[in-house]
Amino acid sequence: MCPLRIENRVMLGYWEDDLIKGKVNASAVGALVEGISGYLILARMRDAAATSAV
């Protein structure tokens, strides 16, 4: 459960992350999005394992 200031996106500097997997898990991209500005960073992953995102 997120604090209300994060859930309402009023706190600058809060980043959300996600792992986007390709077809048959052959590739993956890590995505980071800043909550207020919507600034997006995409990072190519060396494999599609979630442990590689750590």
All heavy atoms as a GROMACS GRO file, in nm:
protein
  404
    1MET      N    1   0.085  -0.119   0.000
    1MET     CA    2   0.000   0.000   0.000
    1MET      C    3   0.088   0.124   0.000
    1MET      O    4   0.174   0.140   0.086
    1MET     CB    5  -0.090  -0.002   0.123
    1MET     CG    6  -0.194   0.102   0.123
    1MET     SD    7  -0.317   0.061   0.248
    1MET     CE    8  -0.378   0.220   0.281
    2CYS      N    9   0.069   0.212  -0.097
    2CYS     CA   10   0.150   0.333  -0.111
    2CYS      C   11   0.098   0.443  -0.020
    2CYS      O   12  -0.024   0.455  -0.001
    2CYS     CB   13   0.144   0.384  -0.254
    2CYS     SG   14   0.226   0.280  -0.372
    3PRO      N   15   0.189   0.526   0.032
    3PRO     CA   16   0.144   0.646   0.104
    3PRO      C   17   0.063   0.734   0.010
    3PRO      O   18   0.084   0.735  -0.111
    3PRO     CB   19   0.274   0.715   0.145
    3PRO     CG   20   0.378   0.609   0.141
    3PRO     CD   21   0.333   0.512   0.034
    4LEU      N   22  -0.031   0.811   0.065
    4LEU     CA   23  -0.121   0.893  -0.014
    4LEU      C   24  -0.046   0.993  -0.103
    4LEU      O   25  -0.084   1.016  -0.217
    4LEU     CB   26  -0.219   0.967   0.077
    4LEU     CG   27  -0.338   1.034   0.010
    4LEU    CD1   28  -0.417   0.932  -0.072
    4LEU    CD2   29  -0.427   1.099   0.113
    5ARG      N   30   0.064   1.051  -0.055
    5ARG     CA   31   0.138   1.149  -0.134
    5ARG      C   32   0.199   1.086  -0.260
    5ARG      O   33   0.216   1.151  -0.361
    5ARG     CB   34   0.244   1.218  -0.050
    5ARG     CG   35   0.356   1.128  -0.007
    5ARG     CD   36   0.462   1.206   0.073
    5ARG     NE   37   0.570   1.121   0.110
    5ARG     CZ   38   0.579   1.052   0.222
    5ARG    NH1   39   0.482   1.059   0.311
    5ARG    NH2   40   0.682   0.975   0.247
    6ILE      N   41   0.231   0.957  -0.254
    6ILE     CA   42   0.284   0.886  -0.371
    6ILE      C   43   0.170   0.844  -0.463
    6ILE      O   44   0.176   0.860  -0.584
    6ILE     CB   45   0.368   0.764  -0.328
    6ILE    CG1   46   0.494   0.812  -0.255
    6ILE    CG2   47   0.403   0.677  -0.447
    6ILE    CD1   48   0.574   0.702  -0.192
    7GLU      N   49   0.064   0.792  -0.404
    7GLU     CA   50  -0.050   0.747  -0.483
    7GLU      C   51  -0.112   0.862  -0.564
    7GLU      O   52  -0.155   0.844  -0.677
    7GLU     CB   53  -0.155   0.686  -0.390
    7GLU     CG   54  -0.264   0.611  -0.462
    7GLU     CD   55  -0.352   0.535  -0.364
    7GLU    OE1   56  -0.298   0.453  -0.287
    7GLU    OE2   57  -0.473   0.560  -0.366
    8ASN      N   58  -0.114   0.982  -0.507
    8ASN     CA   59  -0.170   1.100  -0.576
    8ASN      C   60  -0.067   1.171  -0.662
    8ASN      O   61  -0.097   1.274  -0.722
    8ASN     CB   62  -0.229   1.197  -0.475
    8ASN     CG   63  -0.353   1.142  -0.410
    8ASN    OD1   64  -0.422   1.058  -0.468
    8ASN    ND2   65  -0.382   1.185  -0.289
    9ARG      N   66   0.055   1.120  -0.667
    9ARG     CA   67   0.164   1.175  -0.748
    9ARG      C   68   0.193   1.321  -0.718
    9ARG      O   69   0.204   1.404  -0.807
    9ARG     CB   70   0.135   1.155  -0.896
    9ARG     CG   71   0.132   1.009  -0.933
    9ARG     CD   72   0.113   0.990  -1.079
    9ARG     NE   73   0.121   0.848  -1.110
    9ARG     CZ   74   0.096   0.797  -1.227
    9ARG    NH1   75   0.064   0.874  -1.327
    9ARG    NH2   76   0.106   0.668  -1.246
   10VAL      N   77   0.204   1.355  -0.590
   10VAL     CA   78   0.239   1.491  -0.551
   10VAL      C   79   0.382   1.500  -0.499
   10VAL      O   80   0.429   1.608  -0.467
   10VAL     CB   81   0.142   1.546  -0.443
   10VAL    CG1   82   0.002   1.558  -0.500
   10VAL    CG2   83   0.142   1.461  -0.318
   11MET      N   84   0.451   1.388  -0.493
   11MET     CA   85   0.588   1.385  -0.441
   11MET      C   86   0.686   1.368  -0.557
   11MET      O   87   0.689   1.263  -0.621
   11MET     CB   88   0.602   1.269  -0.342
   11MET     CG   89   0.734   1.264  -0.273
   11MET     SD   90   0.732   1.131  -0.151
   11MET     CE   91   0.886   1.054  -0.188
   12LEU      N   92   0.764   1.472  -0.585
   12LEU     CA   93   0.862   1.467  -0.692
   12LEU      C   94   0.973   1.369  -0.656
   12LEU      O   95   1.016   1.359  -0.542
   12LEU     CB   96   0.922   1.605  -0.716
   12LEU     CG   97   1.017   1.619  -0.834
   12LEU    CD1   98   0.944   1.590  -0.964
   12LEU    CD2   99   1.075   1.759  -0.839
   13GLY      N  100   1.019   1.291  -0.755
   13GLY     CA  101   1.129   1.200  -0.733
   13GLY      C  102   1.087   1.057  -0.705
   13GLY      O  103   1.170   0.972  -0.680
   14TYR      N  104   0.959   1.027  -0.712
   14TYR     CA  105   0.914   0.890  -0.692
   14TYR      C  106   0.914   0.819  -0.828
   14TYR      O  107   0.853   0.865  -0.923
   14TYR     CB  108   0.773   0.886  -0.631
   14TYR     CG  109   0.719   0.746  -0.618
   14TYR    CD1  110   0.768   0.661  -0.520
   14TYR    CD2  111   0.624   0.697  -0.705
   14TYR    CE1  112   0.722   0.530  -0.509
   14TYR    CE2  113   0.577   0.567  -0.695
   14TYR     CZ  114   0.627   0.484  -0.596
   14TYR     OH  115   0.581   0.356  -0.587
   15TRP      N  116   0.986   0.709  -0.837
   15TRP     CA  117   1.001   0.636  -0.963
   15TRP      C  118   0.924   0.505  -0.957
   15TRP      O  119   0.925   0.437  -0.855
   15TRP     CB  120   1.149   0.605  -0.988
   15TRP     CG  121   1.227   0.728  -1.021
   15TRP    CD1  122   1.278   0.817  -0.932
   15TRP    CD2  123   1.262   0.775  -1.151
   15TRP    NE1  124   1.344   0.917  -0.998
   15TRP    CE2  125   1.336   0.893  -1.133
   15TRP    CE3  126   1.240   0.728  -1.279
   15TRP    CZ2  127   1.387   0.966  -1.240
   15TRP    CZ3  128   1.291   0.800  -1.386
   15TRP    CH2  129   1.363   0.918  -1.366
   16GLU      N  130   0.858   0.471  -1.067
   16GLU     CA  131   0.792   0.342  -1.082
   16GLU      C  132   0.872   0.261  -1.183
   16GLU      O  133   0.928   0.317  -1.277
   16GLU     CB  134   0.649   0.362  -1.133
   16GLU     CG  135   0.562   0.439  -1.036
   16GLU     CD  136   0.421   0.461  -1.088
   16GLU    OE1  137   0.380   0.389  -1.181
   16GLU    OE2  138   0.354   0.550  -1.037
   17ASP      N  139   0.877   0.130  -1.164
   17ASP     CA  140   0.955   0.047  -1.255
   17ASP      C  141   0.870  -0.068  -1.309
   17ASP      O  142   0.768  -0.103  -1.253
   17ASP     CB  143   1.081  -0.008  -1.188
   17ASP     CG  144   1.050  -0.091  -1.064
   17ASP    OD1  145   0.933  -0.119  -1.038
   17ASP    OD2  146   1.144  -0.128  -0.995
   18ASP      N  147   0.916  -0.121  -1.420
   18ASP     CA  148   0.847  -0.235  -1.481
   18ASP      C  149   0.946  -0.310  -1.568
   18ASP      O  150   1.047  -0.255  -1.611
   18ASP     CB  151   0.729  -0.189  -1.565
   18ASP     CG  152   0.623  -0.296  -1.584
   18ASP    OD1  153   0.645  -0.410  -1.537
   18ASP    OD2  154   0.520  -0.267  -1.643
   19LEU      N  155   0.919  -0.435  -1.592
   19LEU     CA  156   0.999  -0.520  -1.678
   19LEU      C  157   0.910  -0.565  -1.793
   19LEU      O  158   0.807  -0.628  -1.771
   19LEU     CB  159   1.053  -0.641  -1.602
   19LEU     CG  160   1.141  -0.738  -1.679
   19LEU    CD1  161   1.268  -0.670  -1.728
   19LEU    CD2  162   1.177  -0.858  -1.591
   20ILE      N  163   0.947  -0.529  -1.916
   20ILE     CA  164   0.869  -0.562  -2.034
   20ILE      C  165   0.939  -0.677  -2.105
   20ILE      O  166   1.054  -0.662  -2.147
   20ILE     CB  167   0.857  -0.441  -2.127
   20ILE    CG1  168   0.797  -0.322  -2.051
   20ILE    CG2  169   0.773  -0.476  -2.249
   20ILE    CD1  170   0.815  -0.190  -2.123
   21LYS      N  171   0.871  -0.790  -2.116
   21LYS     CA  172   0.930  -0.908  -2.179
   21LYS      C  173   0.882  -0.922  -2.323
   21LYS      O  174   0.766  -0.896  -2.352
   21LYS     CB  175   0.896  -1.034  -2.101
   21LYS     CG  176   0.966  -1.042  -1.967
   21LYS     CD  177   0.941  -1.176  -1.904
   21LYS     CE  178   1.027  -1.196  -1.782
   21LYS     NZ  179   1.018  -1.333  -1.734
   22GLY      N  180   0.972  -0.967  -2.410
   22GLY     CA  181   0.940  -0.988  -2.550
   22GLY      C  182   0.879  -1.125  -2.574
   22GLY      O  183   0.856  -1.204  -2.482
   23LYS      N  184   0.857  -1.153  -2.699
   23LYS     CA  185   0.794  -1.278  -2.740
   23LYS      C  186   0.879  -1.398  -2.696
   23LYS      O  187   1.001  -1.399  -2.714
   23LYS     CB  188   0.778  -1.279  -2.892
   23LYS     CG  189   0.699  -1.394  -2.946
   23LYS     CD  190   0.678  -1.381  -3.095
   23LYS     CE  191   0.595  -1.493  -3.150
   23LYS     NZ  192   0.572  -1.477  -3.294
   24VAL      N  193   0.818  -1.496  -2.636
   24VAL     CA  194   0.880  -1.619  -2.587
   24VAL      C  195   0.992  -1.588  -2.487
   24VAL      O  196   1.089  -1.662  -2.475
   24VAL     CB  197   0.930  -1.708  -2.704
   24VAL    CG1  198   0.964  -1.848  -2.655
   24VAL    CG2  199   0.832  -1.716  -2.817
   25ASN      N  200   0.981  -1.474  -2.417
   25ASN     CA  201   1.081  -1.432  -2.318
   25ASN      C  202   1.223  -1.425  -2.376
   25ASN      O  203   1.320  -1.445  -2.305
   25ASN     CB  204   1.079  -1.522  -2.195
   25ASN     CG  205   0.950  -1.509  -2.117
   25ASN    OD1  206   0.885  -1.404  -2.122
   25ASN    ND2  207   0.912  -1.612  -2.046
   26ALA      N  208   1.235  -1.398  -2.505
   26ALA     CA  209   1.366  -1.394  -2.569
   26ALA      C  210   1.437  -1.262  -2.546
   26ALA      O  211   1.559  -1.254  -2.561
   26ALA     CB  212   1.350  -1.418  -2.719
   27SER      N  213   1.365  -1.158  -2.507
   27SER     CA  214   1.427  -1.027  -2.482
   27SER      C  215   1.349  -0.956  -2.372
   27SER      O  216   1.238  -0.996  -2.338
   27SER     CB  217   1.425  -0.944  -2.610
   27SER     OG  218   1.292  -0.922  -2.652
   28ALA      N  219   1.410  -0.851  -2.318
   28ALA     CA  220   1.343  -0.775  -2.213
   28ALA      C  221   1.396  -0.632  -2.210
   28ALA      O  222   1.511  -0.606  -2.247
   28ALA     CB  223   1.364  -0.841  -2.077
   29VAL      N  224   1.310  -0.541  -2.164
   29VAL     CA  225   1.345  -0.401  -2.148
   29VAL      C  226   1.300  -0.358  -2.010
   29VAL      O  227   1.188  -0.387  -1.968
   29VAL     CB  228   1.275  -0.313  -2.255
   29VAL    CG1  229   1.298  -0.166  -2.230
   29VAL    CG2  230   1.320  -0.351  -2.394
   30GLY      N  231   1.387  -0.289  -1.937
   30GLY     CA  232   1.351  -0.232  -1.808
   30GLY      C  233   1.300  -0.090  -1.830
   30GLY      O  234   1.357  -0.016  -1.910
   31ALA      N  235   1.192  -0.053  -1.764
   31ALA     CA  236   1.134   0.080  -1.779
   31ALA      C  237   1.126   0.148  -1.643
   31ALA      O  238   1.078   0.088  -1.546
   31ALA     CB  239   0.995   0.071  -1.841
   32LEU      N  240   1.172   0.273  -1.635
   32LEU     CA  241   1.161   0.355  -1.515
   32LEU      C  242   1.086   0.482  -1.553
   32LEU      O  243   1.122   0.548  -1.650
   32LEU     CB  244   1.298   0.394  -1.461
   32LEU     CG  245   1.384   0.283  -1.404
   32LEU    CD1  246   1.525   0.332  -1.380
   32LEU    CD2  247   1.323   0.234  -1.274
   33VAL      N  248   0.983   0.518  -1.475
   33VAL     CA  249   0.904   0.637  -1.503
   33VAL      C  250   0.897   0.722  -1.376
   33VAL      O  251   0.859   0.672  -1.270
   33VAL     CB  252   0.760   0.601  -1.548
   33VAL    CG1  253   0.680   0.727  -1.576
   33VAL    CG2  254   0.763   0.511  -1.668
   34GLU      N  255   0.933   0.851  -1.388
   34GLU     CA  256   0.920   0.943  -1.275
   34GLU      C  257   0.773   0.981  -1.265
   34GLU      O  258   0.709   1.012  -1.364
   34GLU     CB  259   1.007   1.067  -1.299
   34GLU     CG  260   1.039   1.145  -1.173
   34GLU     CD  261   0.923   1.232  -1.126
   34GLU    OE1  262   0.853   1.289  -1.210
   34GLU    OE2  263   0.903   1.240  -1.005
   35GLY      N  264   0.718   0.978  -1.144
   35GLY     CA  265   0.574   0.989  -1.122
   35GLY      C  266   0.508   1.118  -1.167
   35GLY      O  267   0.400   1.115  -1.224
   36ILE      N  268   0.569   1.234  -1.144
   36ILE     CA  269   0.504   1.361  -1.176
   36ILE      C  270   0.533   1.404  -1.320
   36ILE      O  271   0.442   1.436  -1.395
   36ILE     CB  272   0.547   1.472  -1.078
   36ILE    CG1  273   0.488   1.442  -0.941
   36ILE    CG2  274   0.500   1.608  -1.127
   36ILE    CD1  275   0.526   1.540  -0.835
   37SER      N  276   0.658   1.405  -1.358
   37SER     CA  277   0.697   1.456  -1.490
   37SER      C  278   0.669   1.356  -1.602
   37SER      O  279   0.655   1.394  -1.717
   37SER     CB  280   0.846   1.491  -1.492
   37SER     OG  281   0.926   1.375  -1.480
   38GLY      N  282   0.665   1.226  -1.568
   38GLY     CA  283   0.646   1.124  -1.670
   38GLY      C  284   0.774   1.092  -1.747
   38GLY      O  285   0.771   1.021  -1.846
   39TYR      N  286   0.888   1.142  -1.699
   39TYR     CA  287   1.017   1.115  -1.761
   39TYR      C  288   1.040   0.964  -1.764
   39TYR      O  289   1.025   0.897  -1.663
   39TYR     CB  290   1.128   1.186  -1.684
   39TYR     CG  291   1.264   1.173  -1.745
   39TYR    CD1  292   1.299   1.246  -1.858
   39TYR    CD2  293   1.358   1.087  -1.691
   39TYR    CE1  294   1.424   1.234  -1.914
   39TYR    CE2  295   1.484   1.074  -1.747
   39TYR     CZ  296   1.516   1.148  -1.859
   39TYR     OH  297   1.641   1.135  -1.916
   40LEU      N  298   1.076   0.913  -1.882
   40LEU     CA  299   1.088   0.769  -1.903
   40LEU      C  300   1.232   0.732  -1.937
   40LEU      O  301   1.294   0.796  -2.021
   40LEU     CB  302   0.996   0.725  -2.017
   40LEU     CG  303   1.009   0.582  -2.068
   40LEU    CD1  304   0.966   0.483  -1.961
   40LEU    CD2  305   0.928   0.564  -2.195
   41ILE      N  306   1.283   0.629  -1.872
   41ILE     CA  307   1.414   0.572  -1.904
   41ILE      C  308   1.391   0.425  -1.940
   41ILE      O  309   1.329   0.351  -1.862
   41ILE     CB  310   1.511   0.581  -1.785
   41ILE    CG1  311   1.537   0.726  -1.748
   41ILE    CG2  312   1.642   0.509  -1.818
   41ILE    CD1  313   1.620   0.743  -1.622
   42LEU      N  314   1.439   0.386  -2.057
   42LEU     CA  315   1.432   0.246  -2.099
   42LEU      C  316   1.572   0.189  -2.100
   42LEU      O  317   1.666   0.255  -2.145
   42LEU     CB  318   1.370   0.234  -2.239
   42LEU     CG  319   1.226   0.279  -2.253
   42LEU    CD1  320   1.183   0.274  -2.399
   42LEU    CD2  321   1.134   0.194  -2.168
   43ALA      N  322   1.587   0.067  -2.052
   43ALA     CA  323   1.718   0.003  -2.047
   43ALA      C  324   1.709  -0.138  -2.105
   43ALA      O  325   1.623  -0.216  -2.064
   43ALA     CB  326   1.768  -0.005  -1.902
   44ARG      N  327   1.794  -0.167  -2.201
   44ARG     CA  328   1.798  -0.301  -2.259
   44ARG      C  329   1.855  -0.397  -2.154
   44ARG      O  330   1.956  -0.370  -2.091
   44ARG     CB  331   1.885  -0.302  -2.384
   44ARG     CG  332   1.887  -0.436  -2.452
   44ARG     CD  333   1.957  -0.433  -2.584
   44ARG     NE  334   2.083  -0.359  -2.574
   44ARG     CZ  335   2.167  -0.345  -2.674
   44ARG    NH1  336   2.140  -0.397  -2.791
   44ARG    NH2  337   2.278  -0.278  -2.660
   45MET      N  338   1.789  -0.510  -2.136
   45MET     CA  339   1.833  -0.609  -2.038
   45MET      C  340   1.912  -0.718  -2.111
   45MET      O  341   1.884  -0.750  -2.226
   45MET     CB  342   1.713  -0.671  -1.968
   45MET     CG  343   1.616  -0.570  -1.907
   45MET     SD  344   1.687  -0.473  -1.776
   45MET     CE  345   1.700  -0.595  -1.650
   46ARG      N  346   2.009  -0.778  -2.043
   46ARG     CA  347   2.091  -0.882  -2.106
   46ARG      C  348   2.015  -1.014  -2.122
   46ARG      O  349   2.047  -1.097  -2.206
   46ARG     CB  350   2.221  -0.903  -2.031
   46ARG     CG  351   2.204  -0.949  -1.889
   46ARG     CD  352   2.339  -0.971  -1.821
   46ARG     NE  353   2.318  -1.000  -1.682
   46ARG     CZ  354   2.339  -0.916  -1.583
   46ARG    NH1  355   2.386  -0.797  -1.608
   46ARG    NH2  356   2.314  -0.950  -1.460
   47ASP      N  357   1.911  -1.035  -2.037
   47ASP     CA  358   1.822  -1.151  -2.052
   47ASP      C  359   1.686  -1.115  -1.997
   47ASP      O  360   1.666  -1.004  -1.949
   47ASP     CB  361   1.880  -1.276  -1.984
   47ASP     CG  362   1.905  -1.259  -1.836
   47ASP    OD1  363   1.838  -1.174  -1.774
   47ASP    OD2  364   1.991  -1.328  -1.782
   48ALA      N  365   1.592  -1.204  -2.005
   48ALA     CA  366   1.455  -1.175  -1.964
   48ALA      C  367   1.424  -1.220  -1.822
   48ALA      O  368   1.308  -1.228  -1.785
   48ALA     CB  369   1.358  -1.240  -2.062
   49ALA      N  370   1.525  -1.249  -1.742
   49ALA     CA  371   1.504  -1.292  -1.604
   49ALA      C  372   1.479  -1.171  -1.513
   49ALA      O  373   1.549  -1.070  -1.523
   49ALA     CB  374   1.623  -1.371  -1.554
   50ALA      N  375   1.381  -1.180  -1.427
   50ALA     CA  376   1.351  -1.072  -1.334
   50ALA      C  377   1.469  -1.043  -1.242
   50ALA      O  378   1.489  -0.929  -1.200
   50ALA     CB  379   1.226  -1.104  -1.254
   51THR      N  380   1.548  -1.143  -1.210
   51THR     CA  381   1.663  -1.124  -1.121
   51THR      C  382   1.769  -1.033  -1.184
   51THR      O  383   1.848  -0.974  -1.113
   51THR     CB  384   1.727  -1.258  -1.082
   51THR    OG1  385   1.759  -1.331  -1.201
   51THR    CG2  386   1.632  -1.340  -0.996
   52SER      N  387   1.770  -1.020  -1.314
   52SER     CA  388   1.866  -0.931  -1.381
   52SER      C  389   1.829  -0.784  -1.361
   52SER      O  390   1.914  -0.697  -1.381
   52SER     CB  391   1.871  -0.961  -1.531
   52SER     OG  392   1.918  -1.090  -1.553
   53ALA      N  393   1.708  -0.756  -1.322
   53ALA     CA  394   1.664  -0.619  -1.301
   53ALA      C  395   1.709  -0.563  -1.167
   53ALA      O  396   1.698  -0.444  -1.143
   53ALA     CB  397   1.512  -0.610  -1.312
   54VAL      N  398   1.759  -0.646  -1.081
   54VAL     CA  399   1.798  -0.602  -0.946
   54VAL      C  400   1.924  -0.525  -0.947
   54VAL      O  401   2.014  -0.514  -1.005
   54VAL     CB  402   1.811  -0.722  -0.851
   54VAL    CG1  403   1.858  -0.678  -0.715
   54VAL    CG2  404   1.680  -0.793  -0.844
   0.00000   0.00000   0.00000
